[in-house]
Amino acid sequence: MPRISKITPYTLRFKFRAGTSRGTYTEHHVKFIEIVDENDPAHIGIGEYAPLPDLSPDTSSAMLFAMETAMWHYEKRSKNLSGLTGGIPINGLIWMGDYETMKMRIEEKLAAGFRCVKLKIGAINFDDEVSLLRQIRSRYPREIIELRVDANGAFLPGDDAMRKLDTLASLDLHSIEQPIRGGQWKEMAKLCKETPLPIALDEELIPGIGHDSCGSFETYTTDYKVSLLNEINPQYIILKPSLHGSISGCDEWISLAQQRNIGWWATSALESNVGLNAIAHWVAKYHPTMPQGLGTGQIYENNIEGYPIELRGDELHLLE
């Protein structure tokens, strides 16, 4: 029988100051959960517990993700959790920074061959962010480069959000993530109904942030998910297993979304390669063609080595 053998804290250090509209990350504190067969010490499974400050009002999803993926590793006896190999298309992520820094990061992603680029917006002047997007569009039409933006809830509900959505839609973007902060279901539903630009929900799906939630994982039920999707009816949802109910919870989100013709893609939530490997092998079982948000393994200077994933251009490859 497996049991938890040890819990190891670890501090991941960013290669740069990772800016979002909620603040800047320089470190990420995680824990690695190891389970072991009581009769065979060589038979282990390792999962990652990696809640995010300000985004995990209840950490049960992160703990469930750690335990589910540790058991997956334990049962497979391999870090190639799915048994699959090949590439998963991903977007290139442009973190917030000043105008010149963001411009440089965009050029680096385009030079690396990314065909889908996602910019975090909402921290610098909106007109400057639009100028950056216009520069890309002036060089690359949508057929060559797909552009996504993530506002992390930076817009104000009502006229402010709609005005900015109108401006962004003129740039032929793919979508915008979380234009207003989570928990405002009526306002978000109105935006999703009237928007000229597809909206993807992200923070909205986190327990404790959504409507009528007290922040307890036990309230994060199928009925809750159904109510959210039915009331808001977004164009897309974005799934982070560490935040949105682990692997099993995200499988349910996908099933419910597909029943309503709502699109989805998955992203990692700043996990190390331990968690990123598990998310990549989970996503691979859906054989995605839409770019996923799985490129964050490159942002740490002390990531965990030895996992069967490798970034090649704009694909995250699963290895033997």
C-alpha positions as CSV (number, residue, x, y, z in Angstrom):
1,M,0.0,0.0,0.0
2,P,1.3,3.5,-0.8
3,R,1.8,6.1,1.9
4,I,3.2,9.6,2.0
5,S,6.9,9.2,2.8
6,K,8.0,12.9,2.7
7,I,7.0,16.4,1.9
8,T,9.9,18.6,0.6
9,P,9.6,22.4,0.4
10,Y,11.3,24.0,-2.6
11,T,11.7,27.6,-3.7
12,L,11.6,28.2,-7.5
13,R,13.5,31.4,-8.6
14,F,12.3,33.3,-11.6
15,K,14.8,34.4,-14.2
16,F,13.1,37.8,-14.3
17,R,10.5,39.8,-12.5
18,A,7.3,38.2,-13.7
19,G,4.7,41.0,-13.8
20,T,0.9,40.6,-13.6
21,S,-1.9,43.1,-13.0
22,R,-2.0,41.7,-9.4
23,G,1.7,42.2,-8.7
24,T,5.1,40.8,-9.5
25,Y,6.6,37.3,-8.8
26,T,10.3,36.7,-8.1
27,E,9.9,33.4,-6.3
28,H,7.4,30.6,-6.1
29,H,7.3,28.4,-3.0
30,V,6.1,24.8,-3.7
31,K,6.2,21.4,-2.0
32,F,6.9,18.0,-3.5
33,I,4.8,15.2,-2.1
34,E,6.4,11.7,-2.3
35,I,4.4,8.5,-1.8
36,V,6.1,5.2,-1.5
37,D,5.1,1.5,-1.4
38,E,5.5,0.3,2.1
39,N,6.9,-3.0,0.8
40,D,9.1,-1.6,-2.0
41,P,11.0,1.7,-1.2
42,A,12.0,2.0,-4.9
43,H,8.4,2.2,-5.9
44,I,7.5,5.9,-5.5
45,G,5.3,8.6,-6.9
46,I,5.9,12.4,-6.8
47,G,3.4,15.2,-7.1
48,E,3.7,19.0,-6.8
49,Y,1.8,21.2,-4.4
50,A,2.0,24.7,-5.9
51,P,-0.7,27.1,-4.8
52,L,-0.4,30.7,-6.1
53,P,-0.5,33.7,-3.7
54,D,-3.6,35.8,-4.3
55,L,-5.1,33.2,-6.5
56,S,-5.7,30.3,-4.2
57,P,-8.3,31.3,-1.5
58,D,-8.7,27.6,-0.9
59,T,-5.7,25.3,-1.5
60,S,-7.6,22.0,-1.8
61,S,-7.3,22.0,-5.6
62,A,-3.5,22.3,-5.3
63,M,-3.3,19.5,-2.8
64,L,-5.6,17.3,-4.8
65,F,-3.5,17.9,-7.9
66,A,-0.3,16.9,-5.9
67,M,-1.9,13.7,-4.6
68,E,-3.6,12.7,-7.9
69,T,-0.5,13.2,-10.0
70,A,1.7,11.5,-7.3
71,M,-0.6,8.5,-7.6
72,W,-0.5,8.6,-11.4
73,H,3.3,8.5,-11.3
74,Y,3.2,5.7,-8.7
75,E,0.8,3.6,-10.8
76,K,2.6,4.1,-14.1
77,R,6.1,3.6,-12.6
78,S,7.2,6.1,-15.2
79,K,7.5,9.9,-15.6
80,N,5.9,9.4,-19.0
81,L,2.5,9.4,-17.4
82,S,0.4,9.0,-20.5
83,G,2.6,6.7,-22.5
84,L,2.3,9.3,-25.4
85,T,5.1,11.0,-27.2
86,G,5.0,13.9,-29.7
87,G,4.4,17.7,-29.6
88,I,1.7,19.8,-28.0
89,P,1.3,23.2,-29.6
90,I,1.7,26.0,-27.1
91,N,1.5,29.8,-27.0
92,G,4.5,32.1,-26.3
93,L,3.8,34.0,-23.1
94,I,4.8,37.7,-22.8
95,W,4.9,38.8,-19.2
96,M,4.1,42.4,-18.2
97,G,6.9,44.9,-18.1
98,D,7.6,48.4,-19.4
99,Y,7.0,49.1,-23.1
100,E,10.5,48.4,-24.3
101,T,10.8,45.2,-22.2
102,M,7.6,43.8,-23.6
103,K,8.6,44.7,-27.1
104,M,11.9,42.9,-26.7
105,R,10.1,39.8,-25.3
106,I,7.7,39.8,-28.2
107,E,10.5,39.8,-30.7
108,E,12.2,36.9,-28.9
109,K,9.1,34.8,-29.1
110,L,8.5,35.6,-32.8
111,A,12.1,34.8,-33.6
112,A,11.8,31.5,-31.7
113,G,9.0,30.5,-34.2
114,F,5.9,30.9,-32.0
115,R,2.7,31.1,-34.1
116,C,0.5,32.0,-31.1
117,V,1.6,34.7,-28.7
118,K,-0.2,35.7,-25.5
119,L,0.4,39.1,-23.8
120,K,-0.5,39.9,-20.2
121,I,-2.0,43.3,-20.2
122,G,-3.4,45.7,-17.6
123,A,-0.3,46.9,-15.9
124,I,1.1,49.6,-18.2
125,N,-0.8,52.2,-20.1
126,F,-3.6,50.6,-22.2
127,D,-2.7,52.7,-25.3
128,D,0.9,51.5,-25.1
129,E,-0.3,47.9,-24.9
130,V,-2.5,48.5,-27.9
131,S,0.5,50.0,-29.7
132,L,2.5,46.8,-29.2
133,L,-0.3,44.7,-30.5
134,R,-0.7,47.0,-33.6
135,Q,3.0,46.6,-34.3
136,I,2.7,42.8,-34.4
137,R,-0.4,43.0,-36.5
138,S,1.2,45.4,-39.0
139,R,3.9,42.7,-39.6
140,Y,2.0,39.5,-39.2
141,P,-1.7,38.9,-40.1
142,R,-3.8,36.5,-38.1
143,E,-3.1,33.7,-40.6
144,I,0.6,33.8,-39.5
145,I,0.5,34.9,-35.8
146,E,-2.4,34.3,-33.5
147,L,-2.6,36.9,-30.7
148,R,-4.2,36.3,-27.3
149,V,-4.3,38.8,-24.4
150,D,-4.9,38.2,-20.6
151,A,-6.2,41.1,-18.6
152,N,-6.3,39.2,-15.3
153,G,-9.4,41.2,-14.3
154,A,-7.8,44.6,-14.9
155,F,-10.8,46.2,-16.7
156,L,-13.7,47.9,-15.0
157,P,-17.2,46.4,-15.6
158,G,-19.5,48.2,-18.0
159,D,-18.3,51.0,-20.5
160,D,-14.6,50.7,-19.6
161,A,-14.4,47.0,-20.4
162,M,-16.6,47.3,-23.5
163,R,-14.6,50.2,-24.9
164,K,-11.4,48.3,-24.5
165,L,-12.9,45.1,-26.0
166,D,-13.9,47.1,-29.0
167,T,-10.4,48.5,-29.4
168,L,-8.8,45.1,-29.0
169,A,-11.2,43.4,-31.4
170,S,-10.1,45.8,-34.2
171,L,-6.7,44.1,-33.9
172,D,-8.1,40.7,-35.0
173,L,-7.2,39.0,-31.8
174,H,-8.1,35.4,-30.9
175,S,-9.5,36.1,-27.4
176,I,-9.1,37.9,-24.1
177,E,-8.8,36.2,-20.8
178,Q,-10.7,37.4,-17.8
179,P,-11.4,41.1,-18.8
180,I,-13.0,41.9,-15.4
181,R,-12.3,40.4,-12.0
182,G,-14.0,37.2,-11.0
183,G,-17.2,36.9,-9.1
184,Q,-19.2,39.4,-11.1
185,W,-21.4,36.9,-12.9
186,K,-24.1,39.3,-14.2
187,E,-21.5,41.7,-15.6
188,M,-19.4,39.0,-17.1
189,A,-22.5,37.4,-18.7
190,K,-23.4,40.7,-20.3
191,L,-19.9,41.1,-21.6
192,C,-19.8,37.6,-23.0
193,K,-23.1,38.2,-24.8
194,E,-22.2,41.5,-26.3
195,T,-18.4,41.2,-26.8
196,P,-16.9,41.7,-30.2
197,L,-14.0,39.6,-29.0
198,P,-14.2,36.0,-27.6
199,I,-13.8,35.9,-23.9
200,A,-12.1,33.1,-21.9
201,L,-12.8,32.6,-18.2
202,D,-9.8,31.9,-16.0
203,E,-9.9,33.3,-12.4
204,E,-13.7,33.0,-12.6
205,L,-13.4,29.3,-12.2
206,I,-11.4,29.3,-9.0
207,P,-13.2,28.3,-5.8
208,G,-13.7,31.3,-3.5
209,I,-13.6,33.8,-6.3
210,G,-16.8,32.8,-8.1
211,H,-20.4,33.8,-7.4
212,D,-22.0,32.4,-4.2
213,S,-18.9,30.5,-3.2
214,C,-17.6,30.6,0.3
215,G,-14.2,29.5,-0.7
216,S,-14.5,25.9,0.4
217,F,-13.5,23.1,-2.0
218,E,-16.5,21.1,-0.9
219,T,-18.9,23.7,-2.4
220,Y,-17.1,23.4,-5.8
221,T,-19.6,20.9,-7.1
222,T,-21.0,19.9,-10.5
223,D,-24.1,22.1,-9.8
224,Y,-21.8,25.0,-9.2
225,K,-20.0,24.5,-12.5
226,V,-23.2,24.0,-14.4
227,S,-24.6,27.3,-12.9
228,L,-21.5,29.2,-13.8
229,L,-21.4,28.0,-17.4
230,N,-25.1,28.4,-17.9
231,E,-25.3,31.9,-16.5
232,I,-22.1,33.4,-18.0
233,N,-22.0,31.3,-21.2
234,P,-18.4,32.3,-22.2
235,Q,-16.8,31.5,-25.5
236,Y,-13.9,29.7,-23.8
237,I,-12.7,28.4,-20.4
238,I,-9.1,28.1,-19.4
239,L,-8.1,25.2,-17.1
240,K,-5.4,25.1,-14.5
241,P,-5.5,21.8,-12.6
242,S,-3.7,23.3,-9.5
243,L,-6.5,25.9,-9.3
244,H,-9.6,24.4,-11.0
245,G,-10.1,21.1,-9.2
246,S,-7.1,19.0,-10.2
247,I,-7.1,16.6,-13.2
248,S,-10.4,15.0,-12.3
249,G,-12.1,18.4,-11.8
250,C,-10.8,19.7,-15.1
251,D,-12.0,16.6,-16.9
252,E,-15.5,17.5,-15.6
253,W,-15.1,21.2,-16.7
254,I,-14.2,19.9,-20.2
255,S,-17.2,17.6,-20.4
256,L,-19.6,20.3,-19.2
257,A,-18.1,22.9,-21.6
258,Q,-18.3,20.5,-24.6
259,Q,-22.0,19.9,-23.9
260,R,-22.5,23.7,-24.3
261,N,-20.2,24.2,-27.3
262,I,-17.8,26.2,-25.1
263,G,-14.2,25.9,-26.1
264,W,-11.3,25.3,-23.8
265,W,-7.6,25.1,-23.4
266,A,-5.3,24.3,-20.5
267,T,-2.4,26.2,-18.9
268,S,0.1,25.5,-16.2
269,A,0.0,27.7,-13.1
270,L,3.8,28.3,-12.6
271,E,4.5,24.8,-11.5
272,S,8.0,23.3,-11.8
273,N,8.7,20.6,-14.4
274,V,7.1,18.1,-12.0
275,G,3.7,19.6,-12.2
276,L,4.1,20.8,-15.8
277,N,5.0,17.2,-16.9
278,A,1.8,15.9,-15.3
279,I,-0.4,18.6,-17.0
280,A,1.2,18.1,-20.4
281,H,0.6,14.3,-20.3
282,W,-3.0,14.9,-19.1
283,V,-3.6,17.4,-22.0
284,A,-2.0,15.1,-24.5
285,K,-4.7,12.5,-24.0
286,Y,-7.2,15.0,-25.5
287,H,-4.9,15.4,-28.6
288,P,-5.3,19.2,-28.7
289,T,-4.8,21.2,-31.9
290,M,-5.4,24.6,-30.3
291,P,-2.2,26.1,-28.7
292,Q,-2.1,25.4,-24.9
293,G,-0.5,27.5,-22.2
294,L,2.2,25.1,-21.2
295,G,5.4,27.1,-21.8
296,T,6.2,28.2,-18.2
297,G,8.9,25.6,-17.6
298,Q,11.4,28.0,-19.0
299,I,10.9,30.8,-16.5
300,Y,12.9,29.4,-13.6
301,E,16.6,29.4,-13.1
302,N,16.5,26.3,-10.8
303,N,13.7,24.1,-12.3
304,I,13.6,20.4,-11.6
305,E,15.5,18.4,-14.3
306,G,15.0,14.8,-15.5
307,Y,11.4,15.0,-16.7
308,P,10.4,13.8,-20.2
309,I,9.3,17.1,-21.6
310,E,11.2,19.5,-23.9
311,L,10.4,22.8,-25.5
312,R,11.0,22.7,-29.3
313,G,10.1,25.9,-31.0
314,D,6.4,26.4,-30.3
315,E,5.7,22.8,-29.2
316,L,6.2,21.1,-25.8
317,H,7.4,17.6,-26.7
318,L,6.6,14.5,-24.7
319,L,9.6,12.2,-24.7
320,E,10.1,8.5,-24.3
